[in-house]
Amino acid sequence: MKSETLEKSHSTARIMNRKDLKIKIYADGANKDDMVSAYKSKMADGFTTNPSLMRKANVTDYESFAKSVLAEIKDVSISFEVFSDDLDQMEREARKIATWGKNIHVKIPVQNTKGQFSGPLIKKLHAEGVPLNITAILTIDQVKRVSECLRGDVPSIVSVFAGRIADTGVDPIPAMLESAKILKPLAKCELLWASTRELLNVVQAEQCGCHIITAPNDILKKLSMLGKDLSELSLDTVKMFLEDSTKSGFKI
């Protein structure tokens, strides 16, 4: 029974490859070389960044980095995030970021560190036509509250951190399905599966009705694995074990 279940679960993926996916795959990171490479190779349909990723990539000048990326990537969506914890300062940062390029979604966290809901700011900016990416969402209630602040005729992205939900031992699939239903009436709103942990999440996100999934570079490199025959993968695994054992010179 277990073998049949494994085979059945793989049958959907087996007929799939990168070009069959309807979901858009955004590269998540802040390494300019990786971003430009993913753009030129068409491995990524868009890009997301955040202050933590920028710190990890040793970015020290936020505006200079953003503008240098935008000089190379001009015709697909890129999300750049505000970094203040004060809502008024967030607004000033958001307005400035929005002027850097026509392909920008300004990322606004759903709340600040004091737990203040960013709804009033989201509603104000979106009412003025600023494309937004609402980030750090983990609950259905947050999705509902954000949806009430968005216009249906202005582009927006609602980023639900499915991977972080899963990190708590909770299945994120029901939350993503419900989020898709909530956001459906907003014509230009896209649901994004964030904090991707494995390639399977790409398939899951598409099946949930997500429009976008973010993926770090290591997941992007695995896209060629979609639909790979499991028997062949088993053989490749055994070959890897033998090669490593030989190189290590193991003897018993």
N, C-alpha and C positions, 0 to 999 in steps of 0.2 A: 504493500500500500504506500509506503514512504517513497519508494522509487517512482511509482506512478505519479505521486504528487509532485515530486521534483521535476519529472519530465513534463507534466502538464503545465507547471508554472513557467517552464522555460519555453513552451511552445509559442507563446505570444512574442517573446523577445527574439526567437529564432528567425522570424520573418521580417524583423526590423533591422534597419541600419540608419545611419545618420540622416540620410536624405528622406527617409520615410517619416521622420518625426515632424509633427506639426508644431510642437512646442518650440519656443525660441530659447536658445541657450546663451546666457550672458556669462562672460568671464568675470570672475570675482577676484580682484587683486589690485595691486598698485605698483607693479613692476612695469615700467614703460616699455621695455624691450619685449616682454611677454605679451603685453597688450597689443602692440603694433604687429607682432608676429601673428597673433590670433586673428587680428583684423584682416591682414593681407592674405592669410591662408583661408579666410572665411570659416574658420573653426568656431568663431563666436559671432553671434548675431547682435551683440551689444555688450555693454560693460557696466559693472558696478564697482564702486570703491567705498571706503569708509576710513575714518581717522586711524583706527587700529591697524588696518592693512597698510596705510601709508607709513605709520611708525615702523612696522615690520620691514617695510621696503626702504627704510632710512630716508624717507622724504622729509626735508626740513623746511622747504618753502612751498606751502600749499598752492598758492596762486600760480607760481611759476611752473610747478609740476603740472597742474591742470591745463594750463594754456599750452604747454609743450605737447601734451597728449592730444589736445583738441586740434592742434596744428596738423597732426597726422591722421586723426580719426574724426571726420567731419560729417559723415552721413549715416551713422547709426547711433542709437541712444547710449549716453553715458550718464551715470548718476554720480554726482558729487554732493557730499553731505555737509550740512552746517555742523559746527563743533562747539558752539556756546551752550551753556546750561540755562541761560536766561532767555525767556521767550522773545523779549524785545530785541535782544542782540541776535537771536536766531533769525528774526525777520530781516535785520540789516544784512546779515551774511547771506541769507537766501536771495535777497534782491540783487546783491552783487554777483553771486554765483550764476544767477540766471542770465546775466549780461555777457557771460563768457562765450556762449555758443548757442545756436538754434537747436542743437541736438541734445541739450542737457535736460535731465530730470533732477530737480533739486531734492535731495534727501532730507526729510524731516523725521526725527524720532517721534514715536507715538506719544512719548512722555519725557519729561526731564528727570533728573536724579531725585527731585523732590516729589515725584509722582504726579506732577501737574500735567493734565491731558493737553496735548498740543492742538486740539481741535479748533479753537478760535483762530490760531495762526494758519492752520491748514485751510480753513474755510476762507479766510481773507485772501491768501495768496492765490488759491485756486479760482476764486471768484474773479480775480484780475487776469486769469488766463495763464498763470505760471504752472508749467508741467511739474508735477510732484511725484516723489517716491516716498511713501510713508513706511518707515522701517522699524525694526525691533518689535514687531507685533507677534504675540504668542497666544492670545485668547480670542474666542469668538466675539466676546463683548467688545473688545478693541476693534475688531473688524467692523462690527455694526456701527459703532460710534464714528469711526473714520468714514464709513460709507455715507453717513449723514452730512458730512462736511464737504463732500466732493461733488463737482459738477459732472454730468454725463457727457458734456460736449468738449471737455478739456482733457488732454492726456494725463493719466495718472497710473501709478503702479502701487499696489498694496503688497508689501513684502511680509509674508508670514514665515516665521522661522521654524519650519517643520523639523529641521534637524535638531534644533534645541528642544523642541517638544519631545522628540524621540529620546533625547539624552536623559530625560526624566523618567523613562520607562513607559511613556504613554504613546500609543499609536497615533501618529499625526494625520492619518488618512481621513478619518471622520471630520476633523477640523478643516482640512483642506476642501473636502467636498461641500461642507456647509458654507465655507467662505466663498466658494465659486457661486453658490446659489445667491448669497447676499449681494454680491457685486455684479451679478448678471444684468440688472437693470441699467447700470452705468455703462453706456456704449463704448466709451473710450478708456475705461478702467481695466487694467490688466492685473491678474493675480499672479504673484511671484512666489515660487517655492524657494525659500532661502535656507542657508546653512546646510548645503548638500553634503552628505557624508559618504555616499557610494553611488556607483553608476546606476544601480537599480532605482535610485530616487528619480532619475530622469524619466524612466518608464512610468513610475508611480505618479509623478507630477502630471504627466500628460493624461493618464487615465483619470485623474481627479478633476480635470478641466482647467488646470493652470495654463496660463498663457506663456509664462517665462519660468525658467529655473536658472539660478546662479550656480556656477561651478568653478572651483579653484583649478589651477593648471593641471594638477595630478589627475583630476576627474576628466578634464578635456582630453587628456592623452589616452584615456581608456575608451573613448567613444568607438574606436575601431573594434572593440570587444563585443559590441551589440550584435546579437545573433550568432555568436561563435558557437560551433558545435561542441557540446560538452565532452564527447568522446575524444575529440582532438585536443581539447583543453586538458583532459586527464593525461593524455600521452605527453603533452608538452610539460606538464608538471613532473611526471616521472623522469623525463629527460633532464629537467632542471636539477632534480635531486641527485641523479647520477653524475652530472657534470660537476656539481659542487662537492660531492663526495670525493671524486677523482682529484679535483684541484686541491682539496684539503689533505689528500694522502692518507685517508682513514684506513686503518687495518684493525682487525680483531683476531 
